[in-house]
Each structure stands twice: as structure tokens, then as C-alpha cells.
Amino acid sequence: MSPSLMAEAGTVRYNHPDPASGLVEQEYNHLFVGMVQSTPRPDPEEVGDTVFVTPAELAERHAKDVFSSWFMTVLDAARPAVRELTGPSAGW
């Protein structure tokens, strides 16, 4: 899928233990945010499902569902760039 708009969102480094396995995920990520006009069609061997959510819906899902231990670290690092694309009223 090709983005219609893409911007660098910086980098994030984290060191998160996985409570289930006891393994530690250590990553250094270059972050990008973008907007697309087409429907995502990820490889079903790699992605089970996708869903578009509002910031409020994401917070609700995060409170009750299992997310990776690093998800919020990466999202929080990307939020300023997301706000630049969507505007502050979008709630990110």
C-alpha cells in the first residue's frame, strides 16, 4: 500500500520484558506516520486482522485487550507526528 502522505516521526528505543515468555525485547525503531487512501491488504500469514479506531476506541481496547509490551511506548513516541498530520482536534 502506498501512502498519500508520509512523514518521519523520529526514533524510539526501548527495553521491555515480555511477562509471558520472560524474554526481553530490545529495539531501536525509526518511526514514520502516514495517511493512505486505499484499504490495507496485509499478508494473512503475518497479520490476523486490522481495524481502524478512534483514539478513544484505542484507549478502550488497550484497557481490556492484550497488546504487546512495547505498543504504547511506540505509539506515544509517534503521537506528535500523528497530531501534525491529523490536527490536535483528532485526539491523538
C-alpha positions as CSV (number, residue, x, y, z in Angstrom):
1,M,0.0,0.0,0.0
2,S,1.4,3.4,-0.9
3,P,0.9,6.3,1.4
4,S,-0.6,9.5,0.0
5,L,1.4,11.4,2.7
6,M,4.3,10.2,4.9
7,A,6.5,11.9,7.5
8,E,9.3,10.9,9.8
9,A,8.2,10.6,13.4
10,G,11.6,10.2,15.0
11,T,13.1,7.3,16.7
12,V,12.4,5.3,19.8
13,R,14.5,2.9,21.8
14,Y,13.0,0.5,24.4
15,N,13.8,-2.4,26.6
16,H,10.6,-4.3,27.5
17,P,10.4,-7.7,29.2
18,D,7.6,-9.9,28.0
19,P,5.8,-11.2,31.1
20,A,4.5,-14.3,29.3
21,S,7.9,-15.6,28.0
22,G,10.4,-13.8,30.2
23,L,12.3,-12.7,27.1
24,V,13.4,-9.0,26.8
25,E,12.6,-7.1,23.6
26,Q,15.3,-4.5,22.9
27,E,14.6,-2.3,19.9
28,Y,15.7,0.8,18.2
29,N,13.0,1.9,15.8
30,H,12.8,4.6,13.1
31,L,9.1,5.8,13.1
32,F,7.1,7.0,10.2
33,V,3.5,8.1,10.1
34,G,1.3,8.5,7.1
35,M,-2.1,8.7,5.5
36,V,-3.4,6.3,3.0
37,Q,-6.4,6.2,0.7
38,S,-6.6,2.5,0.0
39,T,-7.7,-0.4,2.1
40,P,-4.9,-2.3,3.8
41,R,-4.4,-5.8,2.5
42,P,-1.8,-7.3,4.8
43,D,-0.3,-10.8,4.2
44,P,-2.7,-13.2,6.1
45,E,0.3,-15.2,7.1
46,E,1.6,-12.3,9.1
47,V,-1.4,-10.3,10.2
48,G,-4.6,-11.8,11.6
49,D,-6.8,-8.7,11.4
50,T,-6.8,-4.9,11.1
51,V,-9.2,-2.3,12.4
52,F,-9.5,1.4,12.2
53,V,-10.2,3.0,15.6
54,T,-10.5,6.5,17.1
55,P,-8.1,7.5,19.9
56,A,-10.9,6.8,22.4
57,E,-11.7,3.4,20.9
58,L,-8.0,2.5,21.1
59,A,-7.8,3.5,24.7
60,E,-10.8,1.3,25.5
61,R,-9.3,-1.7,23.6
62,H,-6.0,-1.2,25.3
63,A,-7.6,-1.2,28.7
64,K,-9.3,-4.6,28.1
65,D,-7.3,-6.5,25.4
66,V,-3.8,-7.9,25.3
67,F,-1.3,-5.7,23.5
68,S,2.4,-6.1,23.0
69,S,4.5,-4.8,25.9
70,W,6.1,-2.1,23.6
71,F,2.9,-0.9,21.9
72,M,2.3,2.2,24.0
73,T,5.9,3.2,24.0
74,V,6.0,3.3,20.2
75,L,2.6,5.0,19.9
76,D,3.5,7.6,22.5
77,A,6.7,8.4,20.5
78,A,4.7,8.7,17.3
79,R,1.8,10.8,18.7
80,P,3.4,14.2,18.0
81,A,3.8,13.4,14.3
82,V,0.3,11.9,14.1
83,R,-1.0,15.1,15.6
84,E,0.8,17.1,12.9
85,L,-1.0,15.0,10.2
86,T,-4.4,14.9,11.8
87,G,-4.6,18.1,13.8
88,P,-4.9,18.4,17.5
89,S,-8.7,18.0,17.5
90,A,-8.4,14.4,16.3
91,G,-7.4,13.5,19.9
92,W,-4.1,11.7,19.3
